[in-house]
Amino acid sequence: MARDPERDRLSGRVARFAKVGAGLSGAAATFGANALFAKGDADARNAKALKEALGSLKGPLMKVAQIAATIPDLLPPEFAAELTQLQTNAPAMGPAFVRRRMAAELGVDWAARFAAFDLNPAAAASLGQVHKASAHDGRALAVKLQYPDMQSAVESDLGQLRALMGLGRQMFGGIDTRELIVEIADRLREELDYDHEARAMELYRRFFAGRADVAVPASDTDLSTGRLLTMDWLEGRGLSAFTDADQATRNRVAKTLFGAWWTPLIDIGVIHGDPHLGNYSFTDEADRLNMLDFGCVRVFPPSFVAGVVKLHRAMAAGDRDGEADAYRAWGFKDLTDDLMDVLGIWARFIYGPLLDDRVRTVADGVSPGAYGRREAFQVKQALEAKGPVLIPREFVFMDRAAIGLGAAFLRLSAEHNWRALFEASLEGFSEEKLAARQAEALAAVGL
């Protein structure tokens, strides 16, 4: 069996640890200089320095920054604006790197296998970058190329993240993050496996087959490996291009996005777990959504999905016992009245638009800058007094995806009767039907 030069290695982890330390130390030095010499624009300069440091590091630390940038008001505006650019405009690796990487994956004659290949990336992100190419049969292709030594980088960064979370448990004590880090680790390792991503993409392509309003690319297995994924190129503009469109267009974009995210969960128990703005595009008339990245697709047990539905119904009916059953289905344990009250703060925030039977924005009556801030503060205070609570691993990416999707709707200022959209999707739902459909869908693509 051939030895994989990019497997997780101790030497690779040590090198990564040193690189992270040097990169963040450099950013810290810049912060200090800006504090002394910057004239009124220290925050902007610091934000730029942090973006450049994280962009050069790549890997999980950059991904954490991407996530943070999608959550309204989590970061100061200067930092959010800079880190948002990491979603689709991260620092890219140059042509010499690309040639070496392509040769390592497809052989020295790799260029002959394409009719054309642009060595300058169309987009660069945390774990890889995307190039536009064309096949000999005329198809436009997107070629996703993983950065080198990402396995070692992921394991090194996860080790540092575990240490930080352990320190956080000692300092704050409200949230037990043991399962959270296990979940993050599993999802990041999946993202490094482009064979797995190809199967997840095929799962979505089959799910949306025949739909004119949602497009999913097909992979080209002859031009793909475990660290190289070649697929159809889907032409479109990012969601940010529609934030100034008329209200009807913004509403249409949001409705399609809601359906593309929610219906796979309710029908086959999977979500697109990384719903930042760089992972979607729309055609110019906003009549078709392109789903572009499938590295973070989370498969849930049918019982968890049933719990999501049960919690909505219980909250709508004021059924506290039903809410408790739903939280247990989500994986929360040792429920007390105090813990129920704390979970209810966040649940009312997430489910609020789905409980209100009228046309509204997702943050109706709340300024964008205050979106989620009050609830997060209340939860933090309550958990410090009543905790700790062990966060179930299934909760992590469900919550992340819901917040990311809500942030996209907020940027669009979309207005809908979200409850009507949600309840229409539940017609005929049962845990048993979901389990059967999920088993069939996953078996068909080998997931």
PyMOL commands that set and color helices and strands:
alter all, ss='L'
color gray80, all
select helices_A, chain A and resi 10-37+42-57+59-70+77-87+95-106+110-113+150-171+178-192+194-207+221-223+239-242+247-268+277-279+302-317+320-330+337-355+368-370+373-386+393-412+418-425+431-445
alter helices_A, ss='H'
color red, helices_A
select strands_A, chain A and resi 116-117+123-124+128-134+140-146+175-176+214-215+228-232+237-238+270-272+280-282+289-291+297-299+389-390
alter strands_A, ss='S'
color yellow, strands_A
deselect
rebuild
show_as cartoon
